[in-house]
């Protein structure tokens, strides 16, 4: 089959599975992943290996930009501490814990173990937004989850690249890593601010001279995430942070530059683009299992593979649960002790839901598939196959297991009945003094 025929066939599957998901009242990413997995093992199914560059360079920028654009800047800013603790602190904590377990239990070399930890550490922005959109949650919980999922990819990808460089180069310096992380992060934010400012100026200039209509304006918004992402990546700073920053900046000021009718048209176009990209991503995740198994070969027994996948998946889930409770309560306790602030503690039920909403997704899979084949001429990259296998099953376990049980957990804990769970506008709670 020709590539465009395969894409059209996959889109047809996506539409059919999307309708089935609505009929079954289940989050569509879960059914798409399972459907893709089932379809991939059929003898007549097309072979479609996921190109990591397509995900990281074509799919990720517009999805992150759309998520940031629709996120309330005021709500994001007022919860920046909670978001940072999850997007930076939890990602690094999960990376370290998974690396220790992967080294001691699976037997991976330390550098490769840290690569695996960095790959599976960030919950997926697309999965989190798609699964939680049909669940009643307090808006502050939704804001924290969306904010975390927008920023954590940057932390994980920086840690991933440094770990891969240490495997290839054979050396690692913690001080150099911290310095590089700071430069990449600050540089990405700066690029996002500059890009967002230029985009706004361009929209105002075009509108003032009547040089564009709704269609041209929407086309510019579709190109914006790429116009910000690629320059940042070429300058070796975080393209993810650049896109998220630009999306927050432009989205916060969108009412002052976009006409109301154009805004409605743009929203309809973007919703369609998001649905198509999301659907293709999740069904392609399911299609990757045959390639993962082919690369794995016969190096491990079935018992070893099952035990490794189970333990690593459990560690990923438990690490998040262990982190979220101290992360939610200790900062507020310190506020009371040191600053005299009396901010209320969040309900433990909401914290538990945040801890359970840790679905991994396509960024993790793309990072695993992007591992180089060789570290030098004739020297294969160590343990590449088992890293890809474990990544796939962590994604499957968290996306399907946590995604399917999340609505029941929300209802069982009564989080859907908490104040604010049915509000349509994001609150502006401020957790600082």
N, C-alpha and C positions, 0 to 999 in steps of 0.2 A: 504494500500500500504506500501511496505517496504521503509525505509528512502532513500536508494540509488535509488529506482525507482522514488520517489518524486523529488530527486535532478536532475535525468536525464530528467524527464518531465519538470521541471522548466528550465533547460538548453535549451531544445527544444523550449519552449516558448520564451526564451531570443533570440535565433537565429532568430526565425520568427519575433518577434517584432523589432529586430535590422535591419533586411532587410526592414521591413515596415518603420522604421524611416529613413533609407537612401532614400527610395522611396519618402517619404513625405518631405525630407530635414529638418528634425527636430532633435534636440539633443536626442539621444537614452535614456538617463536617464528619461526624461519626459514621453516618451511613455511606458517605462518599469514600471514606478510607476503607471501610469493610467491603463495600461494593468493588472498589478498585482491587483490593486483595483477592476477592473471589474471582473477578474477571481475569486477573493476571495469570491464574493457573489454568485457565481454559485453553485447550489446544488451538482454538481458532482465534484467540485474542491477539491483538497487535502487540508487538514488542516496542516499548517506549522507555528508554533509559533516561532518567532525569539528568539534565545538564545543570550542574550547580551554578554556572554563570547566568543561565536564564533566570533562575530563582533570585539570586542575589543582585543581579543588575537590571532585570526586566520586571519581575513580579514584586519584589520587596519595596522599592521606592514609592510607587503609587499607593500601595496599601498602607504603608506607614504614614504617608502624607495625608491620605484621606482620614485615617484615624486621628492624627494630630489636629487636622483642620476642624474636625467635629468635636474636639475636646475643649471644654470650657477652660480658658486660661486662668480665670480667677479660681476655679475649683482646683485646677492643677497646682497653681502656686500655693494655695492654702494648705495643700497636702503634700508639699514637696519633700518634707522630711520622711514621711511614711513611704512615699514613692522611691526616694533615694535609698532607704534602708533595704527595700526589696530589690530594686533594679541594680544596685551596686553591691551592697553588703551581702544579700542572699545569694546572688550569682557567684560571688567569690567564695562564700561559705560552701555552697553546693559543689563548686568545682573542686575545692580542697577535700571535702568528705568523699566524694565519688572517686577522686584520685587515690586516696588512701585505701579504700575498699578494692578498687580495681587492681592496685598493686599487690595487696596482701592476699586477696581471694582469687582473682582472675590470673594474676601473675604477669601483668603488663609492666614493662619498664616504667620508671617514674615519669619520664617526660611524656610517654604515650598515655599513661594514666591521667596526667593533667590535661592532655588533649581531649580525652573522652569526657572528663569532668567539665571542661569548657564547652564542649559540644552540647551536652544534655542539660546544662545549667539554666538556660533562659526559657521560661514559659513563652509560648508563641503568641504574638499579638493577634494574628488572624484567628487562631483557635479560641482565644479568650473572648474576643469580641463577638464571634459568631455563636458561641455556646451560651454566653451570659445574656445575650440580647433578648431572649425569650424567657428569662428567669427574673422574677421580682426580687430585686435587691435594693437596699438603701443606696441612694445615689452617691454617698460618700464612699461606699464599698466599690461601686462601679468605677468611680473616678480613680481610686487607688489602683484597681486592677488594670484599667486601661492605661493609666500613666506608667505603671510598672512595665507593661508589655511593650510600650513604645520605646522605652529607654534601655531595657535590659539587654536587647540584642547588641547594642554598642559595647557594653561591658564584656559580654561573652565573646564577641568576635575579636576584640582586642586581646583578651586572654588567650583565645584560640590561636591567633596569629603568632603571639609571642611563644607559645608552647611548640607550635610547628617549627618556628625558627630555631628553637633550642634543640630539637631533634635533628634538624638539618645541619646546624652549625656546631652542635655538640657542646654548647656552653649556655649558661643562664646566670643572669645577675639580677637580684631582687631590686636593687637601687635603680638599675637601668630600666627594669620593667615598670617600676612606679613612675619614673620620669617620663617614659614613653607613653604610659597610660594617660598621664596628665596632659601631655602635649596633644595627643590624638583627641582627647575629649574636649579640651578647651578650643582646639582648632576647629573641631567639627561644629561646636556651638557658634563660634565666631563666623564660620562660613554660612551657617544657617541664618544667622541674623543679617549678614550682608546680603545673602540671596533673597531673603524675604523682603528686605527693604527695597532692593532693586526691582523685585517683582511688583510690589505695590506702586512704586514710582512709575513703572512702565504701564500698569493698568490705568493709573490716573492720566498719564500723558496721552494714551490711546483714546480714552474716553473723552478727554477735553477736546480732542481734534476730530472726534467722530470717525475714527479710522477702523473701528471694529464693530461687528454686530454680536449677537448672542453666540453664534456658532464659532466665530473666531476667538471670542473671549474664553469659551469653554475649551477650545483647542489649546489655548495658552495655559489654562489651568492643568490640562493633561500633561503638558510638557514640563511644567514647573518642577515636579519632584526630580526628574532626570537632569534638569538644568542646575539643580543644587547638588545632587548626589555625585555626579561624575567629576565636577571640578574638585570637590572635597576629596574623593578617592585618589585623583591624580596628584593632589598635594599631600597624600599619605596621612590624612586626618579622617575622622569618623564620618563617613557618608550617611550612616544611619542617624547620628545625632544632628547632622546638618539638615536632613529632610524633616525630622521631627521638630526641630527648632523653627524651621521655615513654615511648617504647617501650623504650629501654634501661633506664630507671629501673624501670618496672613489670615488665619481663621479668626483671630481675635479682632481684626480690623476689617473683616469682609463686608460688614454692613455699611461701611463708609465708602466702599469702592465699587461694589456690585449692585446693579439695579435689581429690584425685587423680582421682576419677571425673569431676568437672566439667572438669578440665583436659583429659582425653582427649576429652570431647565437644566442648569449645571448639576443640581442635586440628582435629577433623574438619570442623567448620563453617568455620573459617578457611581450611583447605586448599581447600574447595570455593569459597569466595568468591574466594580468590586465583586459582584456576584460571579461573573465569569472567571476572573482571576482566582478567587477563593475556591471555586468549584474545581477548576483544573488542578490547582495545587493539591487539594486533598485527595482527589482521585488518583493523581500521579504518585502520591505517597504509597497508596496501596499497590500500585503497579511495580514498585521497586523491589519487592520481596524476591522474585526470581533472580534478579541481578545480585542481590546481597548473598543469597544462598550459593549462587554459582561461584562467586569470588571466595566464599568460605572454604569450599573444598571439603576434604575429609580429615582435617587436622584435629577436630574435636569430636567427642562422642555426643550422642543426643542428650544424655544425662548432664554432661558438662554444660552444653549450650543452654538447656532449660534452667539449670541452677544459676549460671552466670546471669542470664537475662532476668530471672526472678529477683535475685539479690540486688543487682544494680538498679532495677526499677523501683524496688522497695526503698532503697537508700535515697533515691531522688525524691520520692514522695515524703518519706519521714524527715529528711533534711529540711524541707520547707515547713513542715509542721513544727519542728523543733525551733525554727528561727522566728516564726511569725508571732508567737506569744510573747517572748521577751522583747521583740521589736516593737510590739504594740504597747506594752505596759511599762517597760523600764524607762523610756524617754519621758513619759508623762510623770512617772514617779520622781525622776530627777528634776523635772520642772517644778514639782511641788516642794521638794526638799531644798533645792538650790535657788530657785527664782520666786517661789511663793505663788506660782500659777495654779489655778484650780480647774484646769481642763478636765472634763469627765473622762473616765476610762471607757473605752469602747466595750460593748457587750461581747462576752467571750464567744457567743454564737457567731457573730459577724467575723471575728478573728479566725474561727475555725473554718468558715466558708472561704475566706481569703487563702488560708492554708491549703484547702482542698482544690482550689482553682489554679492548678499548676500544669495544665496540659502543654506538652511539647508538640512541636510541629515542623513546618517545612524548613525553617532556618537551621534547625539542628540536623535534619537530613541532608540539606545542601552542604553544610560544613563538613559532614562526614564523607559525602561523595566527592568533595573537592580536595581531599587529602592527596598529596602527590603520590605517584606510583613508585618513585625512587627518590632516595635522599642524595644519591650521586650515581654516576654511570655504573650500571650493573648491580647496585646495592638497593634492594627493595625497601620501601618504607615499612618499618617494623609494625607488625600486628594490625595492619590496615584493615584486613578482612573482619577480624573480630570486633574492632571498633565500630565498623559500619553495621554489623549484625546487632550489637548491643544498642546502638543508637536507634535502629528501626524498632526494636521491641520496647524500648523506653517510650518512644513516641506512641506506639500502638497501645501500650498498657495505660499510659496517662490519658491519652485522648479518648479512648473507648471506655476504660474503667472509670476514670474520674468524671469524664464528660457525661456518661450515662447516669451516674449516681448523684451528680451535683443537684439536679432539680429535687430529687427525693430528700437529699440532705438539707437543702434550704427549707423545704416544708417541714421536715422533722424537727429542725432546730427553731422553727418559727421566725426565721429571718425575713421571710416575705411578709410578715405581719408587724415588723418593726416600724417605727415612725420614719417616714420618708421613702418607704419601699415602693409607694405608688406615685410618687411625685414625678412630673415630667420635666422639670427644670432642675439643673444641677445646683445643689446648695453651695454656699460659699463659707462653709465652716472653716475656721482657722484654728489650727492646733497649736499655734505659737502664742507667745504672750502679746 
